[in-house]
Amino acid sequence: MNSASRNEKYDVVIVGGGHNGLVAAAYLARAGVSTLLLERLPHTGGAAVSAQAFAGLEARLSRYSYLVSLMPEQIISDLGLDLDLLSRTTASYTPVIRDGSPTGLLVERPEGTLTAESFRKLTGSDEEYDAWRKFYGEVSDFAQVVAPTLLSPLHTAREIQGQVKAEVWDALVEHPLGQVVEERFRDDTVRGVVATDALIGTFASMNDTSLVQNRCFLYHLVGNGTGEWRVPVGGMGAVSDALAAAARRAGAEIVTDAGVSRIESDGTAAEVTWHDGDREHTVQADWVLSNVAPWVLQVLLGEQPGERPEGAQLKVNLLLSRLPRLRSGMDPAVAFAGTYHVAEDYSQLQTAYDEAAAGRLPTKQPGELYCHSLTDPSILGNLAEQGMHTLTYFGVHTPATLFEVDVEAQRDEAVGRALDAINEHLEEPIEGCLALDANGTPCLEAKAPQDVDEALAMPGGHIFHGDLAWPWAPNRSRLETPAQRWGVATEVPNVLLCGAGARRGGAVSGIGGHNAAQAVLEVVRAR
């Protein structure tokens, strides 16, 4: 346990040692700013961690967050991170049953002849694939405009709008994404594959007028101008470990087992208090950066918090003795190498949403599977030689309210429905492929939103700390202070957001941490 700080006063105290907090610490310390990072858990990393989840088996699973989709190459370069991110050879595979026959939709990375053939076989012509390429070409053009702005002061909506085609802006920003999906595509499966990127961690209909699904879609498709989701060698913990090493190397002080209980500030000076399990500690700071959810920050500041966020995902980690065979005949090593969609046809997604909105678990649970070990077998250790593999399942449309009465029973029921949906497309039940741990227990662990909340102090288990915002400023925004310009301001001038709750803070990106650090450095350098 490391729960005591070396000094009584720091330039900056960072509350929360997730990946964004570590990014902020590394940038600030490299600039000569005295920096203390406080983490409640015995280790840093937050949701971006790897863990040996099953007794007696050395496989290290990415237990919560699972892929890197948004982290700019500039952050990796700036901080000299020892980090290797690998591309997946398959973008996605979606097994379906058409006219009683098992088949599927394969999307390669990069797309080639097999992708075109798969679209043609599933839909009966080239029209859907032509529409697909046109749509994602437009999304790519949009991403090329937005991505370079993420590590700079906020652009306004008007500035971004002026750089993209009017019809693309209108489709992605002005109207519910479901409208363009329904207009552009006819096939239910193709529509669903497009829609899923709008629903990861977001409980919404594709035609929700709040456009929260549009914002989620953009965050999943804009990273580095490509939107590619990559696998970190060594698991998600390798990302946090590299960042922690960079922060320490730069001179940041990291204290774990430090549960912050109070932040006090008059706008120019602050005090942060934490408890290490034995006694209380307090330090002074010019700035406090919050890497906890904004709702939690309000509690720490002694404010009346607003509406509590609510997560909506079911996470299941599995370790398999072997990959299961598919009814479609597709090679499992190809099908599971990318995002493997289950029960995510467009109509299935809408039905699941309607059921969940009415207070019921989806009858057929939609979700997707990721097999990290096909891209990075190092996470298996010696188990790779035995043909074992990891699988991560991420289910959508399972809001926390559905688990409130009896978390354990509802979690078990949701997992059962997810496995049923998976098994519909397999030659053999996936349960028969589960490895057994040292106690003879099948290697499956599941986490409802409440479990994420309890483990990571993410209110409601919301993986984005709350609904995502557009990654630009509304046209009439006040952009007078560095914190406002960088999208990290709170109501307290010297308390800034540096985590997922910052504007441009969602996903495993480090962008929130980078931007909060730049806001502080802008003031420091001007003195």
CORDA-V338851 format. One record per backbone hydrogen bond with DSSP energy under -1.0 kcal/mol. CO is the residue of the C=O (numbers start at 0). NH is the residue of the N-H. If there is no record, write none. Layout:
CO_NH ; CO_NH
This chain:
1_255 ; 7_283 ; 9_285 ; 10_286 ; 11_35 ; 12_288 ; 13_37 ; 14_290 ; 16_44 ; 17_21 ; 18_22 ; 19_23 ; 20_24 ; 21_25 ; 22_26 ; 23_27 ; 24_28 ; 25_29 ; 26_30 ; 27_32 ; 28_31 ; 33_11 ; 34_252 ; 35_13 ; 36_254 ; 37_15 ; 38_257 ; 40_256 ; 44_47 ; 46_48 ; 46_64 ; 50_52 ; 50_60 ; 53_56 ; 54_437 ; 60_50 ; 60_62 ; 67_229 ; 71_75 ; 72_76 ; 73_77 ; 74_78 ; 75_80 ; 80_82 ; 83_232 ; 85_230 ; 88_108 ; 90_338 ; 91_106 ; 92_340 ; 93_104 ; 95_102 ; 97_100 ; 100_97 ; 102_95 ; 104_93 ; 106_90 ; 106_91 ; 111_115 ; 112_116 ; 113_117 ; 114_118 ; 115_119 ; 116_120 ; 117_121 ; 118_122 ; 119_123 ; 125_129 ; 126_130 ; 127_131 ; 128_132 ; 129_133 ; 130_134 ; 131_135 ; 132_136 ; 133_137 ; 134_138 ; 135_139 ; 136_140 ; 137_141 ; 138_142 ; 139_143 ; 141_145 ; 142_146 ; 145_148 ; 146_149 ; 148_151 ; 154_472 ; 155_159 ; 156_160 ; 157_161 ; 159_162 ; 160_163 ; 164_168 ; 165_169 ; 166_170 ; 167_171 ; 168_172 ; 175_178 ; 176_180 ; 177_181 ; 178_182 ; 179_183 ; 180_184 ; 186_190 ; 187_191 ; 187_345 ; 188_192 ; 189_193 ; 190_194 ; 191_195 ; 194_197 ; 195_198 ; 198_201 ; 204_207 ; 205_177 ; 207_210 ; 210_214 ; 211_215 ; 212_216 ; 213_217 ; 214_218 ; 215_219 ; 217_221 ; 221_224 ; 222_225 ; 222_226 ; 229_67 ; 230_85 ; 231_234 ; 234_237 ; 235_239 ; 236_240 ; 237_241 ; 238_242 ; 239_243 ; 240_244 ; 241_245 ; 242_246 ; 243_247 ; 244_248 ; 245_249 ; 246_251 ; 247_250 ; 252_36 ; 254_38 ; 258_274 ; 261_272 ; 263_270 ; 268_265 ; 269_284 ; 270_263 ; 271_282 ; 272_260 ; 272_261 ; 273_280 ; 274_258 ; 278_275 ; 280_273 ; 282_271 ; 283_9 ; 284_269 ; 286_12 ; 287_495 ; 288_14 ; 289_497 ; 292_296 ; 293_297 ; 294_298 ; 295_299 ; 296_300 ; 297_302 ; 298_301 ; 299_262 ; 310_399 ; 311_397 ; 313_394 ; 314_446 ; 315_392 ; 316_444 ; 317_390 ; 318_434 ; 319_388 ; 324_426 ; 325_328 ; 330_333 ; 330_334 ; 331_335 ; 335_370 ; 338_92 ; 339_368 ; 341_366 ; 344_348 ; 345_349 ; 346_350 ; 347_351 ; 348_352 ; 349_353 ; 350_354 ; 351_355 ; 352_356 ; 353_357 ; 354_359 ; 355_358 ; 365_395 ; 366_341 ; 367_393 ; 368_339 ; 369_391 ; 371_374 ; 371_375 ; 375_378 ; 376_379 ; 377_380 ; 378_59 ; 379_382 ; 380_383 ; 381_384 ; 382_385 ; 382_387 ; 383_386 ; 388_319 ; 390_317 ; 391_369 ; 392_315 ; 393_367 ; 394_313 ; 398_401 ; 399_402 ; 405_409 ; 406_410 ; 407_411 ; 408_412 ; 409_413 ; 410_414 ; 411_415 ; 412_416 ; 413_417 ; 414_418 ; 415_419 ; 416_420 ; 417_421 ; 418_422 ; 419_423 ; 421_424 ; 422_425 ; 424_326 ; 428_431 ; 429_432 ; 432_320 ; 434_442 ; 436_439 ; 440_436 ; 441_443 ; 442_318 ; 444_316 ; 446_314 ; 447_451 ; 448_452 ; 449_453 ; 450_454 ; 451_455 ; 452_456 ; 457_460 ; 458_461 ; 459_310 ; 461_464 ; 472_156 ; 473_476 ; 480_484 ; 481_485 ; 482_487 ; 484_153 ; 486_502 ; 487_496 ; 491_494 ; 493_287 ; 495_289 ; 498_501 ; 501_504 ; 506_508 ; 509_513 ; 510_514 ; 511_515 ; 512_516 ; 513_517 ; 514_518 ; 515_519 ; 516_520 ; 517_521 ; 518_522 ; 519_523 ; 520_524
